[in-house]
Every structure is written in C-alpha cells, then in structure tokens.
C-alpha cells in the first residue's frame, strides 16, 4: 500500500499558476507534475474562489507568521534569565564558566547556574577558594598588556606580531604561549582577504558525522538524500532555493523557495521530502555546515522523522558534490540564460524546471533502467 502524498501550499500555488498559462490544460499539467487531474482542478477552483487566502496552511509551524511569533517568543525568553548574559560560555572552558557564575551570583542561585552550565557546585567553590599560582598571576599581567596592545593596533595584530612586540618590551615567553593566551581572552588578528572572502563555518552538532564519505550511489530509494541551498539573482533581489535530492532516483523530492535563507525554508523542503517517502526505514540526509542545517530546530526535525543527519567537513564542498552538481546543471540549462525581473517570475520558472523538466526526465531514466534490468533477468 503506497503512502498518501502531501503537498505544501507553495507547491499548490505554483501548480495552479501553470494551469493559467495559455494553451495548457489541467490534465496536461497534472500528468507532468504527477498529481491527479481532479485534485489539481480542485486546487484551481479554491485559488479562484478565495484568491489570496487560498492554501494558507493549517496553522502549523510551517506558516511564516506562526514561525515568526515562535522565534520572537524564544528570543524574549532567552533574554529573561541567566543565559541572556552568560549563554556564550556554554562551549567555553571551566574557568570562563566559573567566572560567569561568580559574576551573576547576586542575581541567580549558584546551583541553578551550575546546572545550566553543566558544572558541579563543589568544583565552583573549590575554584573560588583556590589561591592563584605564580604562573597564573604572570599570565594575568601579560594578558592585560596584550589587551592594551591589541586595542592600540585597532584589533588587527595576531599572535606572531603580538609575540614580537612583547619580546621587544623585554618579556620572555614563547609564541605558543602568546597564542594560547590570545585564544583564552578572545583576541584575534584580522586576516588578509583571499578571493571573495570567507565565511565562518558552523560547528558540527555532537554525534553528527559524514555518513556518505563521497559515496553518492544508492541501492534503493529513500536511503540517501542530499540537501543544499543556492541563490538566484533577480532585479527585485535574491531568491533562495533549497532542494532535497534522492541519490537513487536523482529526483528532487523536496524543495522550497524564499527571499530569506533561514532554517524555516530548509525545514519546509525536508518536510516535503518526508511526505514523498514511501518506505518506513531510516534515511541519511547529507548537508554542509550552514547555520540552517546546524540549528537545533532542524536537527530535532530530522530526529522526529527518523532521518540520520550527515554533514560535510569544513572546506570540503566536494562532500556534497551531488547537490552542487544539480544546481550547476539547473543554472546552466535554465537560470543563467535568463534575466528575471521579479522573484515571482524566477519562482515560477524554477518550479517549471523541477516539476516539468528535471523530475520527469529522471523518472524516464529510472523506468528505462528498470526495463533493462527486467530484460536481463528474463534472458533465457
């Protein structure tokens, strides 16, 4: 028994737009995008009857207004409490955590802060009563001078220049010690730009690794998926596209477009892919380390739908070459030759490419592959 397909409001709107083109019937569009003709006709009647209020969704977190209100609630909640001033030390060393507890002890219970920062109260009290060693006192003195020199330079000097300047003042210390103290106190230089610059990579969530290891072959459907985000330039501004690609069939089983590349767009694409999933087993979903994919909401969504998160290594775009390859082909075949005036124009054209060109082509290839395999099995 096949699983009932679900369609997002975004999918329905774009499908109805196709039926409004001259010379194209509902039956033809329904056959090309793989939906029942009567279902597409019902969507069209609903869109014509209530227009802008059609396909508003059912009030779940996919709706942008609900998602915006939830984000606002989370933001306000985080500002009210201990994490508003000390949440940045969660991934830091014990000393910084203990310092944050000491700084906020008049506002919050010590045991509550220790529980939030995952340290023991006895450890904090021991740290507080410990007499600083001679080395710690000397490091504190050097750190004060390093901060002054870093500020005087406009925040541009790194560890080698800092080490050179300290030695010029008569300090006897190694380059590694200078680098260690700079990291501890949050001091860093300003690197030279290379090419178009670089972006900060997100930290891979705990327990997540690269399950694909550049093996983009799959022996059965819904066993390996890849996802990524690309941008499409229009005269109205950038439009972002997120897709989920099945490595077995090469079908785009999930997609979403928005003028802002946030985690909600990524989650909509993943949910569309989950709706198309036929089997009940776990699937690997590979992505890069973009902040949308490392977010807690995205990771919880994967766990809720029995999807195994897989992520590329830092600076290894080839780890997600399958999805990058699809974007390259799509831009070469459809996007680059055109100059979109509006984001709606680009949205409609991308929908046309995915659902009326790419996916039907992949289904034909899959059918031809099945025929060749059947002929090989039936050979006497």
Secondary structure, DSSP 8 states (H G I E B T S, - for coil): --------HHHHHHHHHHHTSTT--HHHHHHHHT--HHHHHHHHHHHHHHGGGTT--SSSTTSHHHHHHHHHHHHHHHHSSTHHHHGGGTTS-HHHHHHHHHHTTTTS-HHHHHHHHT--HHHHHHHHH----HHHHHHHHHHHHHHHHHHHTTS---HHHHHHHHHHTT----HHHHHHHHHHTT--------TT---------TT-B-SSTT----SSTTSEEEEEEEEEEETTEEEEEEEEEETTT--EEEEEEESS--HHHHHHHHHHHHHH--S-S-EEEEE---HHHHSHHHHHHHHHTTEEEEE--TT-GGGGHHHHHHHHHHIIIIITT--BSSHHHHHHHHHHHIIIIIHHHHHHHHHHHHHHHHHHHT--
